Amino acid sequence: MTYEAGGKQYVVTVDGGHGSFGTKLGAYVRAYSLP
């Protein structure tokens, strides 16, 4: 997802793992600002 706030553009991702996929359980929400 992308959005603009305060004149800056941001990209947000939601990542997670699951035991069935051989990855660790967990969830992450990450936001990055674009130059």
mmCIF file of the N, C-alpha and C atoms, coordinates in Angstrom:
data_MODEL
# 
_entry.id   MODEL 
# 
loop_
_atom_site.group_PDB 
_atom_site.id 
_atom_site.type_symbol 
_atom_site.label_atom_id 
_atom_site.label_alt_id 
_atom_site.label_comp_id 
_atom_site.label_asym_id 
_atom_site.label_entity_id 
_atom_site.label_seq_id 
_atom_site.pdbx_PDB_ins_code 
_atom_site.Cartn_x 
_atom_site.Cartn_y 
_atom_site.Cartn_z 
_atom_site.occupancy 
_atom_site.B_iso_or_equiv 
_atom_site.pdbx_formal_charge 
_atom_site.auth_seq_id 
_atom_site.auth_comp_id 
_atom_site.auth_asym_id 
_atom_site.auth_atom_id 
_atom_site.pdbx_PDB_model_num 
ATOM 1   N N  . MET A 1 1  ? 0.854  -1.155  0.000  1.00 0.00 ? 1  MET A N  1 
ATOM 2   C CA . MET A 1 1  ? 0.000  0.000   0.000  1.00 0.00 ? 1  MET A CA 1 
ATOM 3   C C  . MET A 1 1  ? 0.903  1.223   0.000  1.00 0.00 ? 1  MET A C  1 
ATOM 4   N N  . THR A 1 2  ? 0.489  2.265   -0.681 1.00 0.00 ? 2  THR A N  1 
ATOM 5   C CA . THR A 1 2  ? 1.197  3.538   -0.632 1.00 0.00 ? 2  THR A CA 1 
ATOM 6   C C  . THR A 1 2  ? 0.228  4.617   -0.189 1.00 0.00 ? 2  THR A C  1 
ATOM 7   N N  . TYR A 1 3  ? 0.774  5.629   0.436  1.00 0.00 ? 3  TYR A N  1 
ATOM 8   C CA . TYR A 1 3  ? -0.053 6.768   0.827  1.00 0.00 ? 3  TYR A CA 1 
ATOM 9   C C  . TYR A 1 3  ? 0.822  7.994   0.991  1.00 0.00 ? 3  TYR A C  1 
ATOM 10  N N  . GLU A 1 4  ? 0.180  9.157   0.972  1.00 0.00 ? 4  GLU A N  1 
ATOM 11  C CA . GLU A 1 4  ? 0.874  10.417  1.153  1.00 0.00 ? 4  GLU A CA 1 
ATOM 12  C C  . GLU A 1 4  ? 0.406  11.049  2.445  1.00 0.00 ? 4  GLU A C  1 
ATOM 13  N N  . ALA A 1 5  ? 1.355  11.578  3.205  1.00 0.00 ? 5  ALA A N  1 
ATOM 14  C CA . ALA A 1 5  ? 1.029  12.281  4.447  1.00 0.00 ? 5  ALA A CA 1 
ATOM 15  C C  . ALA A 1 5  ? 2.074  13.363  4.660  1.00 0.00 ? 5  ALA A C  1 
ATOM 16  N N  . GLY A 1 6  ? 1.627  14.554  4.945  1.00 0.00 ? 6  GLY A N  1 
ATOM 17  C CA . GLY A 1 6  ? 2.559  15.650  5.203  1.00 0.00 ? 6  GLY A CA 1 
ATOM 18  C C  . GLY A 1 6  ? 3.478  15.960  4.040  1.00 0.00 ? 6  GLY A C  1 
ATOM 19  N N  . GLY A 1 7  ? 3.014  15.706  2.810  1.00 0.00 ? 7  GLY A N  1 
ATOM 20  C CA . GLY A 1 7  ? 3.818  15.988  1.630  1.00 0.00 ? 7  GLY A CA 1 
ATOM 21  C C  . GLY A 1 7  ? 4.851  14.924  1.289  1.00 0.00 ? 7  GLY A C  1 
ATOM 22  N N  . LYS A 1 8  ? 4.874  13.803  2.011  1.00 0.00 ? 8  LYS A N  1 
ATOM 23  C CA . LYS A 1 8  ? 5.803  12.708  1.722  1.00 0.00 ? 8  LYS A CA 1 
ATOM 24  C C  . LYS A 1 8  ? 5.024  11.473  1.303  1.00 0.00 ? 8  LYS A C  1 
ATOM 25  N N  . GLN A 1 9  ? 5.639  10.663  0.443  1.00 0.00 ? 9  GLN A N  1 
ATOM 26  C CA . GLN A 1 9  ? 5.034  9.419   -0.023 1.00 0.00 ? 9  GLN A CA 1 
ATOM 27  C C  . GLN A 1 9  ? 5.603  8.263   0.784  1.00 0.00 ? 9  GLN A C  1 
ATOM 28  N N  . TYR A 1 10 ? 4.750  7.326   1.182  1.00 0.00 ? 10 TYR A N  1 
ATOM 29  C CA . TYR A 1 10 ? 5.150  6.176   1.984  1.00 0.00 ? 10 TYR A CA 1 
ATOM 30  C C  . TYR A 1 10 ? 4.684  4.885   1.327  1.00 0.00 ? 10 TYR A C  1 
ATOM 31  N N  . VAL A 1 11 ? 5.452  3.814   1.543  1.00 0.00 ? 11 VAL A N  1 
ATOM 32  C CA . VAL A 1 11 ? 5.081  2.466   1.128  1.00 0.00 ? 11 VAL A CA 1 
ATOM 33  C C  . VAL A 1 11 ? 4.996  1.632   2.400  1.00 0.00 ? 11 VAL A C  1 
ATOM 34  N N  . VAL A 1 12 ? 3.895  0.906   2.578  1.00 0.00 ? 12 VAL A N  1 
ATOM 35  C CA . VAL A 1 12 ? 3.702  0.065   3.756  1.00 0.00 ? 12 VAL A CA 1 
ATOM 36  C C  . VAL A 1 12 ? 3.526  -1.376  3.300  1.00 0.00 ? 12 VAL A C  1 
ATOM 37  N N  . THR A 1 13 ? 4.242  -2.304  3.956  1.00 0.00 ? 13 THR A N  1 
ATOM 38  C CA . THR A 1 13 ? 4.090  -3.728  3.665  1.00 0.00 ? 13 THR A CA 1 
ATOM 39  C C  . THR A 1 13 ? 3.705  -4.462  4.940  1.00 0.00 ? 13 THR A C  1 
ATOM 40  N N  . VAL A 1 14 ? 2.963  -5.538  4.780  1.00 0.00 ? 14 VAL A N  1 
ATOM 41  C CA . VAL A 1 14 ? 2.619  -6.420  5.893  1.00 0.00 ? 14 VAL A CA 1 
ATOM 42  C C  . VAL A 1 14 ? 3.185  -7.785  5.539  1.00 0.00 ? 14 VAL A C  1 
ATOM 43  N N  . ASP A 1 15 ? 4.091  -8.287  6.370  1.00 0.00 ? 15 ASP A N  1 
ATOM 44  C CA . ASP A 1 15 ? 4.782  -9.550  6.115  1.00 0.00 ? 15 ASP A CA 1 
ATOM 45  C C  . ASP A 1 15 ? 4.561  -10.488 7.291  1.00 0.00 ? 15 ASP A C  1 
ATOM 46  N N  . GLY A 1 16 ? 4.497  -11.771 7.006  1.00 0.00 ? 16 GLY A N  1 
ATOM 47  C CA . GLY A 1 16 ? 4.325  -12.728 8.098  1.00 0.00 ? 16 GLY A CA 1 
ATOM 48  C C  . GLY A 1 16 ? 4.838  -14.099 7.712  1.00 0.00 ? 16 GLY A C  1 
ATOM 49  N N  . GLY A 1 17 ? 4.967  -14.936 8.715  1.00 0.00 ? 17 GLY A N  1 
ATOM 50  C CA . GLY A 1 17 ? 5.416  -16.304 8.492  1.00 0.00 ? 17 GLY A CA 1 
ATOM 51  C C  . GLY A 1 17 ? 4.402  -17.279 9.056  1.00 0.00 ? 17 GLY A C  1 
ATOM 52  N N  . HIS A 1 18 ? 4.530  -18.523 8.641  1.00 0.00 ? 18 HIS A N  1 
ATOM 53  C CA . HIS A 1 18 ? 3.608  -19.559 9.103  1.00 0.00 ? 18 HIS A CA 1 
ATOM 54  C C  . HIS A 1 18 ? 4.363  -20.877 9.129  1.00 0.00 ? 18 HIS A C  1 
ATOM 55  N N  . GLY A 1 19 ? 4.130  -21.679 10.160 1.00 0.00 ? 19 GLY A N  1 
ATOM 56  C CA . GLY A 1 19 ? 4.824  -22.953 10.303 1.00 0.00 ? 19 GLY A CA 1 
ATOM 57  C C  . GLY A 1 19 ? 4.686  -23.870 9.105  1.00 0.00 ? 19 GLY A C  1 
ATOM 58  N N  . SER A 1 20 ? 3.555  -23.829 8.412  1.00 0.00 ? 20 SER A N  1 
ATOM 59  C CA . SER A 1 20 ? 3.338  -24.688 7.243  1.00 0.00 ? 20 SER A CA 1 
ATOM 60  C C  . SER A 1 20 ? 4.280  -24.346 6.093  1.00 0.00 ? 20 SER A C  1 
ATOM 61  N N  . PHE A 1 21 ? 4.794  -23.120 6.089  1.00 0.00 ? 21 PHE A N  1 
ATOM 62  C CA . PHE A 1 21 ? 5.694  -22.693 5.025  1.00 0.00 ? 21 PHE A CA 1 
ATOM 63  C C  . PHE A 1 21 ? 7.157  -22.851 5.413  1.00 0.00 ? 21 PHE A C  1 
ATOM 64  N N  . GLY A 1 22 ? 7.403  -23.393 6.612  1.00 0.00 ? 22 GLY A N  1 
ATOM 65  C CA . GLY A 1 22 ? 8.777  -23.567 7.063  1.00 0.00 ? 22 GLY A CA 1 
ATOM 66  C C  . GLY A 1 22 ? 9.429  -22.274 7.523  1.00 0.00 ? 22 GLY A C  1 
ATOM 67  N N  . THR A 1 23 ? 8.624  -21.270 7.844  1.00 0.00 ? 23 THR A N  1 
ATOM 68  C CA . THR A 1 23 ? 9.156  -20.001 8.336  1.00 0.00 ? 23 THR A CA 1 
ATOM 69  C C  . THR A 1 23 ? 8.739  -19.809 9.788  1.00 0.00 ? 23 THR A C  1 
ATOM 70  N N  . LYS A 1 24 ? 9.379  -18.878 10.449 1.00 0.00 ? 24 LYS A N  1 
ATOM 71  C CA . LYS A 1 24 ? 9.026  -18.570 11.830 1.00 0.00 ? 24 LYS A CA 1 
ATOM 72  C C  . LYS A 1 24 ? 7.672  -17.872 11.879 1.00 0.00 ? 24 LYS A C  1 
ATOM 73  N N  . LEU A 1 25 ? 6.928  -18.147 12.941 1.00 0.00 ? 25 LEU A N  1 
ATOM 74  C CA . LEU A 1 25 ? 5.669  -17.445 13.146 1.00 0.00 ? 25 LEU A CA 1 
ATOM 75  C C  . LEU A 1 25 ? 5.958  -15.990 13.460 1.00 0.00 ? 25 LEU A C  1 
ATOM 76  N N  . GLY A 1 26 ? 5.110  -15.110 12.978 1.00 0.00 ? 26 GLY A N  1 
ATOM 77  C CA . GLY A 1 26 ? 5.283  -13.690 13.272 1.00 0.00 ? 26 GLY A CA 1 
ATOM 78  C C  . GLY A 1 26 ? 4.606  -12.845 12.228 1.00 0.00 ? 26 GLY A C  1 
ATOM 79  N N  . ALA A 1 27 ? 4.485  -11.589 12.550 1.00 0.00 ? 27 ALA A N  1 
ATOM 80  C CA . ALA A 1 27 ? 3.890  -10.635 11.621 1.00 0.00 ? 27 ALA A CA 1 
ATOM 81  C C  . ALA A 1 27 ? 4.609  -9.305  11.784 1.00 0.00 ? 27 ALA A C  1 
ATOM 82  N N  . TYR A 1 28 ? 4.795  -8.632  10.687 1.00 0.00 ? 28 TYR A N  1 
ATOM 83  C CA . TYR A 1 28 ? 5.500  -7.358  10.687 1.00 0.00 ? 28 TYR A CA 1 
ATOM 84  C C  . TYR A 1 28 ? 4.744  -6.366  9.821  1.00 0.00 ? 28 TYR A C  1 
ATOM 85  N N  . VAL A 1 29 ? 4.691  -5.139  10.274 1.00 0.00 ? 29 VAL A N  1 
ATOM 86  C CA . VAL A 1 29 ? 4.190  -4.028  9.467  1.00 0.00 ? 29 VAL A CA 1 
ATOM 87  C C  . VAL A 1 29 ? 5.368  -3.082  9.313  1.00 0.00 ? 29 VAL A C  1 
ATOM 88  N N  . ARG A 1 30 ? 5.743  -2.822  8.070  1.00 0.00 ? 30 ARG A N  1 
ATOM 89  C CA . ARG A 1 30 ? 6.904  -1.972  7.808  1.00 0.00 ? 30 ARG A CA 1 
ATOM 90  C C  . ARG A 1 30 ? 6.484  -0.802  6.936  1.00 0.00 ? 30 ARG A C  1 
ATOM 91  N N  . ALA A 1 31 ? 7.000  0.367   7.265  1.00 0.00 ? 31 ALA A N  1 
ATOM 92  C CA . ALA A 1 31 ? 6.711  1.569   6.477  1.00 0.00 ? 31 ALA A CA 1 
ATOM 93  C C  . ALA A 1 31 ? 8.032  2.182   6.024  1.00 0.00 ? 31 ALA A C  1 
ATOM 94  N N  . TYR A 1 32 ? 8.086  2.548   4.760  1.00 0.00 ? 32 TYR A N  1 
ATOM 95  C CA . TYR A 1 32 ? 9.265  3.175   4.177  1.00 0.00 ? 32 TYR A CA 1 
ATOM 96  C C  . TYR A 1 32 ? 8.847  4.495   3.558  1.00 0.00 ? 32 TYR A C  1 
ATOM 97  N N  . SER A 1 33 ? 9.657  5.529   3.758  1.00 0.00 ? 33 SER A N  1 
ATOM 98  C CA . SER A 1 33 ? 9.379  6.800   3.088  1.00 0.00 ? 33 SER A CA 1 
ATOM 99  C C  . SER A 1 33 ? 10.192 6.853   1.801  1.00 0.00 ? 33 SER A C  1 
ATOM 100 N N  . LEU A 1 34 ? 9.613  7.440   0.783  1.00 0.00 ? 34 LEU A N  1 
ATOM 101 C CA . LEU A 1 34 ? 10.290 7.573   -0.505 1.00 0.00 ? 34 LEU A CA 1 
ATOM 102 C C  . LEU A 1 34 ? 10.949 8.945   -0.583 1.00 0.00 ? 34 LEU A C  1 
ATOM 103 N N  . PRO A 1 35 ? 12.102 9.013   -1.242 1.00 0.00 ? 35 PRO A N  1 
ATOM 104 C CA . PRO A 1 35 ? 12.797 10.317  -1.342 1.00 0.00 ? 35 PRO A CA 1 
ATOM 105 C C  . PRO A 1 35 ? 12.042 11.294  -2.226 1.00 0.00 ? 35 PRO A C  1 
# 
